[in-house]
Amino acid sequence: MGYEDVIATISGADQAVLAEAQARVDVLLKPPGSLGRLEEMAVRLAGMTGRVRNQFERRCVVVMAADNGVYAQGVASAPQEFTRLQAVNMTRGICGVSVLTEQAGGDVVVVDIGIAQPTGWPQIVERTVRRSTRDLAVEPALTRAETIEAIEVGIDVTTGLIDQGYQLIGTGEMGIANTTSTSACAVVLTGVEIERAVGRGAGLSDEGLAHKVEVVRQALALHQVDPSDPLDVLSKVGGLDIAGLVGCYLAAASRRVPILIDGVISILAALLAQRLAPAAVDFMIATHRSEEPAYAAISAELGLAPFLDLKMRLGEGTGCALAFPIVDAACAMMNRMGTFDDIQYDQSFLVDNREDA
């Protein structure tokens, strides 16, 4: 199904079920609002699925892996080969997202949507649009057709996972230099100053950070990106991993499946998906506050506040893995807590039956 067809199927949260869920939360055995964001999550989940009581037994993190041509500008401290190596290592269970997702009872699905060199690894889903983007500092990163193809890869992969029985989706990425493309997109979409959008990524020095700022400035001056056109943003200064994640969000919203947002790259893709289909945001849950500086501006623009702040900036989908148990807790609260109507007063309990009374 084409991306426009998917967008046409997206409608917002079920308002009647939202109201029913809020009514139940308000009579649970606790002071109103005392479980804070957990209550909010339980209600939002109900609006997504159309069920007041939910349980998500099968969950996974989808990792979109791709390289970025802007690496040639010296904007990353890690070698480009790390994209391929880490994608393989994720399937071996030894990366951060792999360990944390397994701990939370989930699976990791790694998609090669644009790694520069083939992995030759059968555990990776091979859906390459092209081998790395072009260098956005000197030419558009993607054509419009490639951008649409990448979005539709994300749609196809996510739809397939839902058809396999996955009920809760997390989003992750792997791609050396992808914070450069993310920063450029963030400036266009939010209006944040370049210096406040560009971060150190995997650990740039002060000199490296200053250079990265100038590369983003050069790219934005070159391309004159149209902020009202998400496909223009993605094609000129975006990335294949970002575009693939946009498709993941659209597919999840279309199928009314909750989808979790990880760090700065993941939330940038979420904002682009929301710009394409405004109601898609009703199915997104922001998990953790990334240390990358662009995150705050993107989060504010999207209107979703994360509920974890662990000073993380790894990406990969690690925040989603940590959020899976919190989603479980919200469901347990809604499913198993009693209400004030459930209280049975046994008058004999109030009588003092001690022998020496």
Secondary structure as GFF3:
##gff-version 3
##sequence-region A 1 357
A	DSSP	alpha_helix	3	8	.	.	.	ID=ss1
A	DSSP	alpha_helix	15	27	.	.	.	ID=ss2
A	DSSP	alpha_helix	36	49	.	.	.	ID=ss3
A	DSSP	beta_strand	59	66	.	.	.	ID=ss4
A	DSSP	three_ten_helix	69	73	.	.	.	ID=ss5
A	DSSP	alpha_helix	81	92	.	.	.	ID=ss6
A	DSSP	alpha_helix	96	103	.	.	.	ID=ss7
A	DSSP	beta_strand	107	114	.	.	.	ID=ss8
A	DSSP	beta_strand	125	126	.	.	.	ID=ss9
A	DSSP	alpha_helix	144	163	.	.	.	ID=ss10
A	DSSP	beta_strand	168	174	.	.	.	ID=ss11
A	DSSP	alpha_helix	178	190	.	.	.	ID=ss12
A	DSSP	alpha_helix	194	197	.	.	.	ID=ss13
A	DSSP	alpha_helix	206	223	.	.	.	ID=ss14
A	DSSP	alpha_helix	230	237	.	.	.	ID=ss15
A	DSSP	alpha_helix	240	254	.	.	.	ID=ss16
A	DSSP	beta_strand	259	261	.	.	.	ID=ss17
A	DSSP	alpha_helix	264	276	.	.	.	ID=ss18
A	DSSP	three_ten_helix	278	283	.	.	.	ID=ss19
A	DSSP	beta_strand	284	286	.	.	.	ID=ss20
A	DSSP	alpha_helix	294	302	.	.	.	ID=ss21
A	DSSP	alpha_helix	318	336	.	.	.	ID=ss22
A	DSSP	three_ten_helix	340	342	.	.	.	ID=ss23
A	DSSP	three_ten_helix	347	350	.	.	.	ID=ss24
###
